[in-house]
Amino acid sequence: MYKEESYNIISKNCLNIIKNNSPEKSINIISKMKVGNNNIGNEDALKIYKSFSNSIVDYDSKLYCNNISQYKNKVRVKLEKATKAANK
């Protein structure tokens, strides 16, 4: 089991990576992160990416107030790109 502090640090790092990089690059970076002696790997990197799906596109209430499907489509496209990157 990992300490709660370690989990918080990893979570913050992953969120920062996801917000500042493309889906493909995010998967690549996260998959190479070490937890203990092992890399996270593509499969778990994708799980992490999906767990932060509410943060991968910043929600602007003025921009999306009349078109929530536009926001959902942007999220869906990023998730599809991340999935493709993880399955390479």
C-alpha positions in Angstrom: 0.0 0.0 0.0 1.2 3.5 -0.7 1.1 6.3 1.7 -1.6 8.9 1.2 1.1 11.6 0.6 2.5 9.5 -2.2 -0.9 9.2 -3.8 -1.5 12.9 -3.5 1.8 13.7 -5.1 1.2 11.3 -8.0 -2.3 12.6 -8.5 -1.2 16.2 -8.6 1.7 15.4 -11.0 -0.7 13.4 -13.3 -3.3 16.2 -13.3 -0.6 18.7 -14.2 0.7 16.5 -17.0 -2.8 16.1 -18.4 -3.7 19.8 -18.3 -0.4 20.8 -20.0 0.1 18.2 -22.7 -1.7 16.5 -25.5 -3.5 13.2 -24.8 -0.8 11.2 -26.6 2.1 12.9 -24.7 0.2 12.7 -21.4 -0.2 8.9 -21.8 3.5 8.6 -22.7 4.7 10.6 -19.8 2.4 9.0 -17.2 3.1 5.5 -18.4 6.9 6.1 -17.8 6.4 7.4 -14.2 7.7 5.2 -11.5 5.7 3.9 -8.6 8.0 2.0 -6.4 10.3 0.1 -8.7 7.9 -0.2 -11.6 6.7 2.0 -14.4 2.9 2.8 -14.4 2.5 1.5 -17.9 0.1 2.3 -20.7 -3.0 0.5 -19.3 -2.8 2.2 -15.9 -1.9 5.6 -17.5 -5.1 5.4 -19.5 -7.1 4.6 -16.4 -5.5 7.6 -14.7 -6.2 9.8 -17.7 -9.9 8.7 -17.7 -10.2 9.3 -14.0 -9.3 12.9 -14.6 -11.7 13.2 -17.6 -13.6 16.0 -15.9 -10.3 18.1 -15.9 -9.0 17.4 -19.4 -11.1 20.2 -21.0 -11.6 23.4 -19.0 -15.3 24.1 -18.7 -16.2 27.7 -19.6 -19.8 28.3 -18.6 -20.1 31.3 -21.0 -18.8 29.3 -23.9 -20.7 26.1 -23.3 -23.9 27.4 -21.6 -26.1 26.7 -24.7 -24.1 23.8 -26.1 -23.0 21.2 -23.5 -22.6 18.7 -26.3 -19.7 20.8 -27.7 -17.9 20.4 -24.4 -18.7 16.7 -24.2 -17.4 16.2 -27.7 -14.1 17.8 -26.9 -13.7 15.5 -23.9 -14.7 12.5 -26.0 -12.1 13.4 -28.7 -9.3 13.7 -26.1 -10.3 10.4 -24.5 -10.3 8.7 -27.9 -6.8 10.1 -28.6 -5.5 8.9 -25.2 -7.0 5.4 -25.8 -5.3 5.2 -29.2 -2.0 6.3 -27.6 -2.3 3.7 -24.8 -3.0 0.9 -27.2 0.0 1.5 -29.5 
